Amino acid sequence: MRKGRIFDMPLFVCVLVLVAIGVAFVYSASFPRFIDSDVSTNSFALTSKQIIAAVAGFVIMFGLIFTPLAFWERMRWPIIITTSVLMLAALGFQAVCGNAGWIPLGSFKLQPSELSKVALILILGAYLAKHPWTVRSWKGVLTGPGVYIGGLLLLILLQRDLGTAVGVVLGVVGMLALAGTPLRIWGTAVAVMVILAAAMVWHSDKRPRIMAWLRPFDLSIEQGTQPRQALIAIGSGGLTGQGFCCSQQKYGYLPGSHNDYIFAIIAEELGFGGTLLILLLPYLFLIYRGFTIAHQAPDEYGALVAGGCTVMLASQAVLNMAVAMNLMPSMGINLPFISYGGSSLITSMMMAGLLLNVSMRTPDRDPRPTADQPAYG
């Protein structure tokens, strides 16, 4: 590895672009909420919070870039304890949009379940790197990483945060696959989790979301408003779009237009061509660079951390877009780097910081660590 090696600059620029797009469309999607306000500056209220979160995210991201990965491996128990305490504490506060997973901090709200994604990547990566043989059998998976995964998922489900739970499961599956878990094990685990999740949703207060997904244009289903209006927004965007800030659905028709359903607003304003160029290509490039960094990582831990971050970001983006296009039922999951939400944005930037950290430790030619080269850190 070359001395003074800089992090992956193309990936860094890609993150910058996505964050900038997010700030622009948070403004576009949110300013109609304040049209009737007497204070004109209120139209930037949510945008200013998103900018503050982005600045905080960049500070944290650079902190993660230049902190040795070995430090996070040694800190796995404090990370587990801190994350668990925060998620348990969140249960004591009032639910927001049906989820009981928010801790109020003045004008901001902290969502510990978002931060748990990063914690899981670091913890699971450290475990799998030290005990690679455990993922070769059902017994090893259930008594090893299964303990971490099961405990975290239980805390997330107690908060009724289905979107985060699904995203975490997909991220875990990706990490297990990268660690060499046989297809019969993680494939069966995914099938069982999907069946259990479907059963839980069907017999819970989220059942109307399934009905709205199956019949979005049935006006008798109240929960069908979001999927119905999202489809109208995407369809009205056509090939070239209505123009930036010219969406009609954000004017009280599409709830969640600045967070969960911001993709529909982007598609309405930019059209298929603009969305492909401005949004989908940066995501595809991020995924490509993420897996390239994971492939070239100098050690197992770095590869698992980079791979876990890439899978987590990619699966969250795919899930959000699928929900907006009504390919999946609504589950409350943000579009990484784009949707409004400080916790979500900072978490996405933390994962980007870990990816950039691993990229700094990627060898120039031979991907195998040498005798005088530390395994990581």
KEKE-3310 file (N, C-alpha, C; in steps of 0.2 Angstrom, whole numbers, plus 5000, padded with zeros to 4 digits):
npx = (5004:5003:5012:5004:4992:4977:4960:4946:4943:4934:4922:4920:4916:4905:4897:4896:4888:4876:4872:4870:4860:4850:4848:4843:4831:4824:4821:4813:4803:4797:4794:4781:4774:4774:4768:4757:4762:4765:4778:4791:4803:4801:4800:4812:4814:4814:4824:4835:4837:4841:4853:4861:4861:4868:4881:4885:4886:4896:4907:4907:4909:4922:4929:4927:4934:4947:4950:4957:4952:4954:4952:4938:4935:4940:4931:4919:4910:4907:4900:4889:4883:4880:4871:4861:4856:4852:4842:4832:4829:4823:4810:4803:4798:4786:4778:4782:4774:4769:4780:4790:4802:4811:4821:4819:4829:4830:4826:4828:4827:4833:4835:4838:4838:4842:4856:4859:4861:4874:4881:4878:4885:4899:4900:4896:4904:4917:4915:4913:4925:4934:4929:4927:4923:4911:4900:4898:4889:4872:4871:4882:4879:4867:4871:4881:4883:4869:4864:4868:4861:4848:4845:4846:4836:4825:4824:4822:4810:4801:4800:4792:4797:4796:4803:4816:4820:4818:4828:4840:4840:4842:4855:4862:4861:4868:4881:4883:4883:4895:4904:4905:4894:4885:4873:4861:4859:4858:4849:4838:4836:4832:4820:4812:4812:4805:4792:4789:4789:4779:4768:4767:4765:4752:4744:4744:4743:4747:4742:4732:4741:4745:4734:4732:4743:4740:4728:4729:4722:4709:4698:4692:4700:4709:4723:4728:4732:4745:4753:4745:4745:4759:4761:4754:4762:4774:4770:4765:4777:4783:4794:4803:4800:4792:4799:4811:4806:4793:4783:4767:4760:4766:4759:4751:4745:4752:4757:4772:4781:4793:4801:4799:4794:4801:4807:4797:4793:4805:4805:4794:4797:4809:4808:4809:4821:4829:4829:4836:4848:4852:4850:4849:4861:4872:4869:4871:4885:4890:4888:4895:4908:4909:4908:4920:4930:4928:4932:4945:4950:4962:4961:4950:4941:4940:4935:4922:4916:4916:4909:4897:4892:4890:4880:4870:4867:4863:4852:4843:4841:4835:4824:4817:4814:4806:4795:4790:4786:4776:4779:4782:4774:4771:4783:4790:4804:4819:4827:4843:4855:4846:4833:4823:4829:4838:4845:4844:4852:4864:4868:4869:4880:4890:4891:4897:4908:4915:4917:4926:4936:4941:4945:4956:4966:4968:4978:4990:4994:4996:4983:4985:4990:5006:5021:5026:5015:5001:4986:4974:4968)
npy = (4994:5011:5024:5038:5037:5042:5043:5035:5045:5046:5040:5048:5060:5056:5053:5067:5072:5065:5069:5083:5083:5078:5088:5098:5092:5090:5103:5106:5097:5100:5114:5118:5115:5126:5137:5144:5151:5165:5169:5170:5164:5152:5143:5137:5129:5114:5111:5118:5111:5099:5103:5106:5093:5087:5093:5090:5076:5075:5079:5068:5058:5060:5059:5045:5040:5042:5035:5021:5005:4994:5000:5001:4987:4983:4990:4984:4979:4990:4997:4988:4989:5003:5005:4996:5002:5015:5011:5005:5015:5024:5018:5023:5036:5046:5039:5042:5044:5031:5024:5019:5024:5035:5048:5063:5078:5092:5103:5093:5075:5060:5044:5029:5016:5018:5021:5009:5001:5004:5000:4986:4982:4984:4976:4963:4961:4961:4949:4939:4940:4935:4923:4914:4901:4898:4901:4891:4881:4877:4877:4885:4897:4901:4901:4910:4923:4924:4927:4941:4947:4942:4948:4962:4964:4961:4972:4982:4978:4979:4993:4995:4997:4993:4995:4998:4985:4976:4982:4979:4965:4962:4968:4960:4947:4950:4951:4939:4931:4936:4932:4918:4910:4896:4894:4887:4889:4904:4907:4899:4905:4918:4916:4911:4922:4931:4925:4925:4939:4943:4937:4943:4956:4955:4952:4963:4981:4986:4979:4986:4992:4982:4979:4991:4991:4981:4985:4999:5010:5009:5018:5017:5012:5019:5020:5019:5031:5036:5026:5027:5041:5042:5034:5041:5053:5048:5043:5055:5062:5057:5056:5067:5075:5087:5098:5106:5109:5110:5100:5093:5085:5086:5096:5094:5083:5071:5063:5063:5067:5073:5064:5048:5046:5053:5050:5048:5062:5066:5059:5064:5077:5077:5067:5051:5050:5060:5056:5044:5048:5058:5052:5037:5033:5038:5030:5017:5019:5021:5008:5000:5005:5002:4988:4985:4991:4983:4970:4973:4974:4974:4964:4952:4958:4971:4969:4963:4974:4984:4978:4975:4988:4993:4984:4987:5000:4999:4990:4997:5008:5002:4996:5008:5014:5004:5003:5016:5015:5006:4992:4986:4984:4999:5003:5012:5017:5026:5035:5033:5046:5055:5057:5067:5069:5068:5058:5047:5052:5055:5042:5036:5043:5039:5026:5028:5034:5023:5015:5023:5023:5010:5010:5018:5009:5000:4989:4993:4985:4970:4962:4955:4956:4961:4955:4966:4975:4980:4971:4978:4995)
npz = (5000:4996:5003:5012:5005:4997:5000:4990:4978:4967:4972:4983:4977:4971:4982:4987:4976:4977:4990:4988:4978:4986:4995:4987:4982:4993:4997:4985:4987:4999:5001:4997:5009:5017:5011:5014:5025:5036:5037:5026:5025:5031:5021:5019:5030:5033:5023:5028:5040:5034:5028:5039:5045:5035:5035:5048:5045:5036:5044:5053:5044:5039:5051:5053:5041:5044:5055:5062:5056:5065:5077:5078:5078:5091:5099:5099:5109:5117:5107:5105:5117:5119:5107:5110:5122:5118:5109:5117:5125:5117:5116:5126:5122:5113:5099:5082:5067:5068:5072:5086:5089:5091:5098:5106:5103:5106:5093:5084:5080:5086:5078:5084:5078:5065:5066:5071:5060:5056:5067:5067:5055:5059:5070:5066:5056:5062:5070:5060:5054:5063:5066:5055:5052:5058:5050:5041:5044:5051:5065:5068:5063:5070:5083:5084:5074:5073:5086:5088:5077:5079:5092:5088:5078:5086:5094:5085:5079:5090:5090:5080:5067:5052:5040:5043:5048:5038:5029:5037:5038:5024:5023:5032:5026:5014:5020:5026:5015:5008:5017:5015:5018:5015:5001:5004:5017:5020:5011:5015:5027:5024:5017:5028:5036:5028:5027:5040:5043:5034:5040:5052:5048:5042:5052:5060:5064:5052:5042:5033:5024:5016:5009:5002:4994:4986:4980:4974:4968:4974:4981:4993:5002:5014:5017:5004:4998:4997:4989:4978:4974:4972:4961:4951:4951:4946:4934:4928:4926:4914:4900:4900:4911:4923:4926:4937:4953:4949:4952:4954:4963:4975:4982:4993:4989:4989:5003:5013:5004:5004:5011:5013:5000:4991:4979:4970:4968:4962:4950:4944:4942:4935:4925:4916:4909:4916:4929:4928:4924:4934:4946:4946:4940:4948:4960:4955:4951:4964:4970:4962:4964:4978:4979:4972:4981:4992:4986:4984:4996:5010:5019:5028:5037:5033:5020:5023:5030:5020:5010:5017:5020:5007:5002:5011:5009:4995:4995:5003:4994:4983:4989:4993:4981:4975:4983:4980:4967:4969:4969:4980:4996:5006:5018:5026:5023:5020:5006:5003:5007:5000:5005:5016:5033:5047:5054:5046:5035:5041:5045:5032:5027:5036:5033:5020:5024:5030:5019:5012:5021:5020:5007:5007:5013:5003:4994:4981:4971:4974:4982:4994:5011:5016:5026:5033:5033:5041:5045:5045:5048)
capx = (5000:5007:5012:5000:4987:4971:4954:4943:4940:4927:4917:4919:4913:4898:4893:4894:4883:4870:4870:4868:4854:4845:4846:4839:4825:4821:4818:4808:4797:4795:4792:4774:4771:4775:4766:4752:4765:4767:4785:4793:4809:4799:4800:4818:4814:4816:4830:4840:4839:4844:4860:4864:4863:4874:4887:4887:4887:4903:4912:4907:4912:4929:4931:4927:4939:4954:4950:4959:4947:4955:4949:4931:4934:4941:4926:4913:4906:4904:4895:4883:4879:4877:4866:4855:4853:4848:4835:4828:4827:4818:4804:4799:4796:4780:4779:4782:4772:4768:4786:4791:4810:4814:4823:4819:4835:4828:4822:4830:4825:4837:4832:4844:4837:4846:4863:4860:4864:4882:4884:4878:4890:4905:4900:4895:4910:4922:4914:4914:4932:4937:4926:4924:4920:4904:4895:4897:4883:4866:4873:4887:4875:4862:4874:4886:4880:4862:4863:4868:4856:4841:4844:4845:4830:4819:4823:4819:4803:4798:4799:4787:4800:4797:4807:4823:4821:4819:4835:4845:4840:4845:4862:4865:4861:4874:4887:4884:4885:4902:4908:4905:4889:4881:4866:4855:4858:4856:4843:4832:4834:4828:4813:4809:4811:4800:4786:4787:4787:4772:4763:4767:4761:4745:4740:4745:4740:4750:4738:4729:4746:4746:4728:4733:4748:4737:4723:4731:4717:4703:4697:4689:4706:4712:4731:4730:4733:4752:4755:4741:4748:4766:4761:4752:4767:4779:4767:4765:4784:4785:4801:4807:4798:4788:4804:4813:4801:4786:4779:4760:4758:4768:4755:4746:4742:4757:4760:4779:4784:4800:4805:4799:4791:4804:4808:4791:4794:4811:4803:4789:4800:4815:4806:4813:4828:4833:4830:4841:4855:4854:4849:4851:4868:4876:4868:4875:4892:4892:4888:4901:4914:4909:4910:4927:4934:4927:4935:4952:4952:4968:4959:4943:4937:4939:4931:4916:4914:4915:4903:4891:4890:4887:4874:4865:4865:4860:4846:4839:4839:4831:4817:4813:4811:4801:4789:4787:4783:4771:4781:4782:4770:4774:4786:4794:4811:4821:4831:4850:4858:4842:4827:4824:4829:4845:4847:4845:4857:4871:4869:4872:4887:4894:4893:4901:4915:4918:4919:4932:4942:4944:4948:4963:4970:4968:4985:4991:4994:4994:4978:4986:4994:5013:5023:5026:5009:4996:4980:4969:4970)
capy = (5000:5017:5029:5044:5035:5046:5039:5034:5051:5046:5038:5054:5064:5053:5055:5074:5073:5063:5074:5089:5081:5077:5095:5102:5090:5091:5109:5106:5093:5103:5121:5119:5115:5133:5142:5148:5154:5172:5170:5168:5160:5145:5138:5133:5126:5108:5111:5120:5105:5094:5105:5105:5086:5085:5096:5085:5070:5076:5079:5061:5054:5061:5055:5038:5039:5043:5031:5014:5000:4990:5003:4999:4980:4983:4994:4981:4978:4997:4999:4984:4991:5009:5005:4993:5007:5020:5009:5004:5022:5027:5015:5027:5042:5046:5037:5046:5041:5024:5020:5021:5024:5042:5052:5070:5082:5099:5103:5087:5069:5054:5038:5024:5011:5020:5020:5002:4998:5004:4996:4979:4981:4984:4971:4957:4961:4958:4942:4934:4940:4931:4916:4912:4894:4897:4902:4885:4877:4881:4878:4890:4904:4902:4902:4915:4929:4924:4931:4948:4948:4942:4954:4969:4964:4961:4979:4986:4976:4982:5000:4994:5000:4987:4997:4997:4978:4973:4984:4976:4958:4962:4969:4954:4942:4951:4950:4932:4928:4938:4928:4911:4906:4892:4897:4884:4892:4911:4907:4897:4910:4924:4913:4910:4929:4934:4922:4928:4946:4944:4935:4948:4962:4953:4951:4969:4987:4987:4975:4990:4994:4977:4980:4997:4989:4976:4989:5006:5014:5008:5024:5015:5011:5026:5020:5019:5038:5037:5023:5030:5048:5041:5032:5047:5058:5045:5043:5062:5064:5055:5055:5073:5078:5093:5103:5106:5113:5110:5094:5095:5080:5088:5101:5091:5076:5065:5063:5060:5069:5075:5058:5041:5046:5059:5047:5050:5069:5067:5056:5068:5083:5075:5062:5045:5052:5064:5052:5039:5052:5062:5048:5030:5032:5039:5025:5012:5020:5020:5001:4997:5007:4999:4981:4985:4992:4976:4965:4974:4976:4970:4959:4950:4963:4977:4967:4963:4981:4988:4974:4976:4995:4993:4980:4990:5006:4997:4987:5003:5012:4998:4996:5014:5015:4999:5006:5022:5012:5001:4985:4983:4988:5004:5001:5018:5017:5032:5035:5035:5052:5060:5058:5071:5065:5069:5051:5043:5055:5054:5035:5034:5046:5035:5020:5030:5035:5017:5013:5027:5021:5004:5011:5020:5004:4995:4989:4996:4979:4964:4963:4951:4959:4958:4954:4973:4978:4978:4968:4983:5000)
capz = (5000:4995:5009:5011:5000:4998:4999:4984:4976:4963:4977:4988:4973:4970:4989:4987:4971:4980:4996:4985:4975:4991:4998:4982:4981:5000:4996:4980:4989:5006:5002:4997:5016:5020:5006:5018:5031:5035:5037:5020:5026:5033:5016:5020:5037:5032:5020:5033:5044:5030:5027:5045:5045:5030:5038:5053:5042:5033:5050:5056:5039:5039:5057:5051:5036:5047:5061:5060:5057:5071:5083:5079:5080:5098:5102:5097:5115:5119:5102:5106:5123:5117:5103:5113:5127:5114:5106:5123:5128:5112:5117:5131:5119:5109:5092:5076:5061:5069:5074:5093:5089:5091:5104:5104:5105:5104:5087:5080:5083:5084:5077:5085:5073:5059:5068:5072:5054:5056:5072:5065:5050:5062:5075:5063:5052:5067:5072:5055:5052:5068:5067:5048:5051:5061:5045:5037:5047:5054:5072:5069:5061:5075:5090:5083:5072:5074:5092:5087:5072:5082:5097:5085:5075:5091:5097:5079:5079:5096:5088:5074:5062:5048:5035:5045:5049:5031:5027:5041:5035:5018:5024:5035:5021:5010:5023:5027:5008:5007:5022:5013:5020:5009:4999:5007:5024:5020:5007:5019:5032:5021:5016:5034:5038:5024:5029:5047:5042:5031:5044:5057:5045:5040:5059:5064:5062:5046:5037:5027:5019:5011:5005:4998:4989:4981:4976:4976:4966:4977:4985:4999:5006:5016:5016:4997:4996:4996:4983:4972:4972:4970:4954:4947:4950:4942:4927:4925:4924:4907:4899:4902:4918:4923:4928:4944:4958:4946:4953:4957:4968:4982:4984:4998:4987:4991:5010:5014:4997:5006:5014:5010:4993:4987:4973:4966:4966:4958:4944:4941:4940:4930:4920:4916:4907:4921:4935:4926:4923:4940:4952:4946:4938:4954:4964:4952:4952:4971:4971:4958:4968:4985:4979:4970:4987:4996:4983:4984:5003:5012:5025:5029:5041:5028:5015:5026:5032:5014:5007:5021:5019:5000:5002:5015:5005:4989:4997:5005:4989:4979:4992:4993:4974:4973:4986:4977:4961:4971:4968:4986:5001:5010:5024:5029:5022:5016:5000:5005:5005:4997:5009:5022:5039:5049:5056:5039:5031:5044:5044:5025:5026:5040:5029:5015:5027:5031:5013:5010:5025:5018:5001:5009:5015:4998:4991:4974:4966:4977:4987:5000:5016:5017:5033:5036:5032:5046:5042:5044:5053)
cpx = (5004:5006:5008:4994:4980:4965:4951:4940:4934:4921:4915:4915:4906:4894:4891:4888:4876:4867:4867:4861:4848:4843:4842:4832:4821:4818:4812:4802:4794:4792:4785:4770:4770:4772:4761:4755:4766:4774:4788:4799:4807:4800:4807:4819:4817:4823:4836:4842:4843:4852:4864:4866:4868:4881:4890:4889:4894:4908:4913:4910:4919:4932:4932:4932:4945:4955:4952:4953:4948:4952:4942:4930:4935:4935:4919:4908:4903:4899:4889:4879:4876:4871:4860:4852:4849:4842:4830:4825:4822:4811:4800:4797:4790:4782:4778:4780:4772:4774:4788:4799:4813:4815:4823:4825:4834:4824:4823:4827:4830:4834:4838:4844:4841:4853:4864:4863:4871:4885:4884:4884:4897:4905:4900:4902:4916:4921:4915:4921:4936:4935:4923:4921:4913:4899:4894:4892:4878:4868:4877:4883:4871:4865:4879:4883:4873:4860:4863:4862:4849:4840:4842:4838:4824:4818:4820:4812:4798:4796:4794:4790:4801:4802:4814:4825:4822:4826:4840:4845:4843:4853:4865:4866:4867:4880:4889:4886:4893:4906:4909:4900:4886:4875:4860:4854:4855:4849:4837:4830:4830:4821:4809:4807:4805:4793:4784:4785:4780:4767:4762:4763:4754:4741:4742:4742:4742:4747:4735:4734:4746:4740:4729:4738:4745:4732:4724:4726:4710:4702:4694:4694:4710:4720:4733:4732:4740:4754:4751:4744:4755:4766:4759:4758:4772:4777:4767:4772:4786:4792:4806:4805:4794:4793:4805:4808:4794:4782:4772:4758:4761:4764:4749:4743:4746:4760:4767:4783:4791:4804:4804:4797:4795:4806:4803:4791:4799:4809:4798:4792:4806:4813:4810:4820:4832:4834:4836:4848:4857:4854:4852:4858:4873:4875:4872:4882:4894:4892:4894:4908:4915:4911:4918:4931:4934:4931:4943:4954:4958:4967:4952:4939:4935:4934:4923:4912:4912:4909:4897:4888:4887:4881:4868:4862:4861:4853:4841:4836:4834:4824:4813:4810:4806:4795:4786:4784:4778:4773:4782:4777:4774:4777:4790:4801:4814:4826:4838:4852:4852:4836:4828:4824:4837:4848:4849:4851:4864:4873:4872:4879:4892:4896:4898:4908:4919:4921:4926:4938:4945:4947:4955:4968:4970:4975:4985:4991:4992:4989:4980:4991:5001:5015:5024:5020:5004:4990:4975:4971:4975)
cpy = (5006:5021:5035:5043:5039:5041:5039:5040:5051:5044:5044:5059:5062:5054:5062:5075:5071:5067:5080:5088:5081:5083:5098:5099:5090:5098:5109:5103:5096:5110:5122:5119:5121:5138:5147:5152:5161:5174:5167:5163:5153:5140:5134:5129:5119:5107:5113:5115:5100:5096:5104:5098:5084:5087:5091:5078:5070:5076:5072:5057:5054:5058:5048:5036:5038:5039:5024:5009:4996:4993:5001:4992:4980:4986:4990:4980:4985:4999:4995:4987:4998:5009:5002:4998:5012:5017:5007:5010:5025:5024:5019:5034:5041:5044:5042:5042:5033:5021:5023:5021:5030:5045:5059:5074:5089:5099:5097:5081:5063:5048:5032:5018:5012:5019:5013:4998:4998:5000:4988:4977:4980:4978:4964:4956:4958:4951:4937:4934:4935:4924:4914:4905:4893:4898:4896:4880:4881:4882:4884:4897:4906:4904:4908:4922:4930:4928:4938:4950:4948:4947:4960:4969:4964:4968:4983:4984:4979:4990:5000:4997:4994:4989:4995:4989:4975:4975:4980:4969:4958:4963:4963:4948:4943:4950:4943:4928:4930:4934:4920:4907:4902:4895:4894:4886:4899:4911:4905:4902:4916:4922:4913:4917:4932:4932:4925:4935:4947:4942:4940:4955:4961:4953:4957:4975:4989:4983:4980:4992:4989:4978:4986:4996:4985:4980:4997:5011:5013:5014:5023:5014:5017:5026:5019:5026:5038:5033:5025:5036:5047:5039:5037:5052:5055:5045:5050:5065:5062:5054:5061:5076:5084:5099:5103:5111:5113:5104:5097:5091:5082:5094:5098:5085:5070:5066:5060:5062:5071:5069:5052:5041:5051:5056:5049:5057:5070:5064:5061:5075:5082:5071:5056:5046:5055:5060:5047:5042:5055:5057:5041:5029:5033:5033:5019:5012:5018:5012:4998:4999:5003:4992:4981:4986:4986:4971:4966:4975:4971:4964:4957:4955:4969:4975:4966:4969:4984:4984:4975:4983:4996:4990:4984:4996:5004:4994:4992:5007:5008:4997:5002:5015:5010:5001:5012:5020:5007:4994:4982:4987:4994:5002:5006:5017:5023:5030:5037:5042:5057:5062:5063:5067:5065:5062:5047:5046:5054:5047:5033:5037:5042:5029:5022:5031:5029:5014:5017:5025:5015:5005:5014:5015:4998:4995:4991:4990:4973:4965:4959:4955:4956:4958:4961:4977:4976:4975:4973:4989:5004)
cpz = (5000:5001:5007:5006:5002:4997:4992:4982:4972:4967:4981:4984:4972:4976:4989:4982:4974:4986:4993:4981:4980:4994:4993:4981:4988:5000:4991:4983:4995:5006:5001:5004:5019:5016:5010:5024:5030:5035:5031:5020:5029:5027:5016:5026:5037:5028:5024:5038:5041:5029:5033:5046:5041:5032:5043:5051:5039:5039:5052:5051:5039:5045:5056:5046:5039:5053:5059:5061:5063:5077:5084:5080:5088:5102:5101:5103:5117:5113:5103:5112:5122:5113:5106:5118:5123:5111:5111:5125:5123:5113:5122:5128:5115:5102:5087:5070:5062:5072:5081:5093:5088:5098:5103:5107:5103:5098:5082:5084:5081:5083:5078:5080:5067:5061:5070:5066:5054:5061:5070:5060:5054:5067:5071:5058:5056:5069:5066:5053:5057:5068:5060:5048:5054:5055:5040:5039:5050:5061:5073:5068:5067:5082:5089:5081:5073:5081:5091:5082:5076:5088:5094:5082:5080:5093:5091:5079:5084:5095:5082:5068:5056:5042:5037:5046:5043:5028:5030:5039:5029:5018:5027:5030:5016:5013:5024:5020:5007:5011:5020:5015:5014:5008:5002:5014:5024:5016:5011:5024:5030:5019:5022:5037:5034:5026:5036:5047:5039:5036:5050:5054:5044:5047:5063:5061:5055:5040:5031:5022:5014:5006:5000:4993:4984:4977:4977:4973:4968:4982:4992:5004:5008:5015:5009:4994:4993:4989:4977:4969:4969:4962:4949:4946:4945:4935:4924:4923:4917:4906:4901:4908:4917:4924:4935:4948:4955:4947:4956:4963:4975:4985:4988:4995:4989:4998:5010:5007:4998:5009:5011:5003:4989:4980:4968:4963:4961:4951:4940:4938:4935:4924:4921:4915:4913:4927:4934:4926:4930:4946:4951:4944:4944:4959:4961:4952:4959:4973:4968:4962:4975:4984:4976:4976:4991:4993:4984:4992:5006:5017:5025:5032:5036:5023:5017:5027:5025:5010:5011:5020:5012:4999:5006:5011:4998:4990:4999:4999:4984:4982:4992:4986:4972:4977:4983:4970:4962:4969:4974:4991:5004:5017:5028:5029:5018:5010:5002:5002:5002:5001:5014:5028:5041:5051:5050:5035:5034:5044:5037:5024:5031:5036:5023:5018:5028:5025:5011:5014:5022:5011:5002:5010:5009:4995:4984:4969:4969:4983:4994:5004:5016:5024:5036:5035:5037:5042:5041:5049:5050)
residu = (MET:ARG:LYS:GLY:ARG:ILE:PHE:ASP:MET:PRO:LEU:PHE:VAL:CYS:VAL:LEU:VAL:LEU:VAL:ALA:ILE:GLY:VAL:ALA:PHE:VAL:TYR:SER:ALA:SER:PHE:PRO:ARG:PHE:ILE:ASP:SER:ASP:VAL:SER:THR:ASN:SER:PHE:ALA:LEU:THR:SER:LYS:GLN:ILE:ILE:ALA:ALA:VAL:ALA:GLY:PHE:VAL:ILE:MET:PHE:GLY:LEU:ILE:PHE:THR:PRO:LEU:ALA:PHE:TRP:GLU:ARG:MET:ARG:TRP:PRO:ILE:ILE:ILE:THR:THR:SER:VAL:LEU:MET:LEU:ALA:ALA:LEU:GLY:PHE:GLN:ALA:VAL:CYS:GLY:ASN:ALA:GLY:TRP:ILE:PRO:LEU:GLY:SER:PHE:LYS:LEU:GLN:PRO:SER:GLU:LEU:SER:LYS:VAL:ALA:LEU:ILE:LEU:ILE:LEU:GLY:ALA:TYR:LEU:ALA:LYS:HIS:PRO:TRP:THR:VAL:ARG:SER:TRP:LYS:GLY:VAL:LEU:THR:GLY:PRO:GLY:VAL:TYR:ILE:GLY:GLY:LEU:LEU:LEU:LEU:ILE:LEU:LEU:GLN:ARG:ASP:LEU:GLY:THR:ALA:VAL:GLY:VAL:VAL:LEU:GLY:VAL:VAL:GLY:MET:LEU:ALA:LEU:ALA:GLY:THR:PRO:LEU:ARG:ILE:TRP:GLY:THR:ALA:VAL:ALA:VAL:MET:VAL:ILE:LEU:ALA:ALA:ALA:MET:VAL:TRP:HIS:SER:ASP:LYS:ARG:PRO:ARG:ILE:MET:ALA:TRP:LEU:ARG:PRO:PHE:ASP:LEU:SER:ILE:GLU:GLN:GLY:THR:GLN:PRO:ARG:GLN:ALA:LEU:ILE:ALA:ILE:GLY:SER:GLY:GLY:LEU:THR:GLY:GLN:GLY:PHE:CYS:CYS:SER:GLN:GLN:LYS:TYR:GLY:TYR:LEU:PRO:GLY:SER:HIS:ASN:ASP:TYR:ILE:PHE:ALA:ILE:ILE:ALA:GLU:GLU:LEU:GLY:PHE:GLY:GLY:THR:LEU:LEU:ILE:LEU:LEU:LEU:PRO:TYR:LEU:PHE:LEU:ILE:TYR:ARG:GLY:PHE:THR:ILE:ALA:HIS:GLN:ALA:PRO:ASP:GLU:TYR:GLY:ALA:LEU:VAL:ALA:GLY:GLY:CYS:THR:VAL:MET:LEU:ALA:SER:GLN:ALA:VAL:LEU:ASN:MET:ALA:VAL:ALA:MET:ASN:LEU:MET:PRO:SER:MET:GLY:ILE:ASN:LEU:PRO:PHE:ILE:SER:TYR:GLY:GLY:SER:SER:LEU:ILE:THR:SER:MET:MET:MET:ALA:GLY:LEU:LEU:LEU:ASN:VAL:SER:MET:ARG:THR:PRO:ASP:ARG:ASP:PRO:ARG:PRO:THR:ALA:ASP:GLN:PRO:ALA:TYR:GLY)
# end
